[in-house]
């Protein structure tokens, strides 16, 4: 619903594209494109994928008709292979809602090519940092690298009847720990987040929604700066933080 509803996170995304240098292309590691080994979408005209159910009909009418960029996709594959990943092309993969929902708010004209990259559903943080690091130099060539997931993501614990509910203490404790480690660039602690972070398993019963954060962290390369761009939550525990690295 972030695609169509007014919310703090939506308004943040509405302004984010204008704040960034306009990229020539966008590479997105999405929590909703899960595959191991890494897969890269190579379609020239990727379809809009409505990979969800039970939402208002208007949401299924939305399209994000951004082109793909097969040449960039092949470059991404080559860079991942040089970094030791057994990367695979995904010729027919479209743009899942982890890609097109934020981009619809950031770049509503859909006039920037998009290449999707998968995350591993088994969720090794260090491997996803390495995944992002393998692509870090694309930033020097005008490519925006995005990790699209969720900072706290436990759908079973959401207060669906109260979107404005206060953030649950357990969710706040996990988010605070993560923010502190990110601010300190404590990659060792972050790599061991499942053992060290409070309420880690409750914050992420499955881990794919946190892996894009580690991709983005790695995409900063050797840079250690972090900007906390946005912080909000919905339904009592769905934390929607955004960070920039580099």
Number of C-alpha atoms within 10 A of each C-alpha: 11 15 17 13 10 10 15 16 21 19 14 17 22 18 13 16 16 11 9 10 10 14 15 13 21 22 25 26 30 29 26 20 25 18 15 15 12 23 26 27 29 27 22 19 18 24 18 20 18 16 11 10 8 5 9 9 9 8 13 14 9 16 16 22 20 24 18 25 21 19 12 19 24 16 13 24 24 18 20 23 15 12 15 12 19 14 21 20 17 17 14 12 21 24 29 21 22 22 28 27 22 19 24 22 22 21 20 17 12 17 13 18 21 33 29 27 31 25 30 21 17 13 19 17 25 17 18 26 23 21 27 25 23 23 25 24 15 20 17 8 11 14 21 20 22 23 28 24 23 24 26 23 23 20 14 9 14 17 17 13 9 11 14 12 15 14 17 16 12 15 24 20 17 22 23 14 17 21 16 11 17 21 14 12 16 13 17 11 16 19 17 13 18 17 12 14 19 19 18 20 15 16 28 20 15 14 23 24 24 24 30 31 27 25 30 27 31 27 28 22 19 11 12 15 14 16 12 13 11 14 15 15 23 20 19 21 26 23 22 18 18 20 17 16 16 16
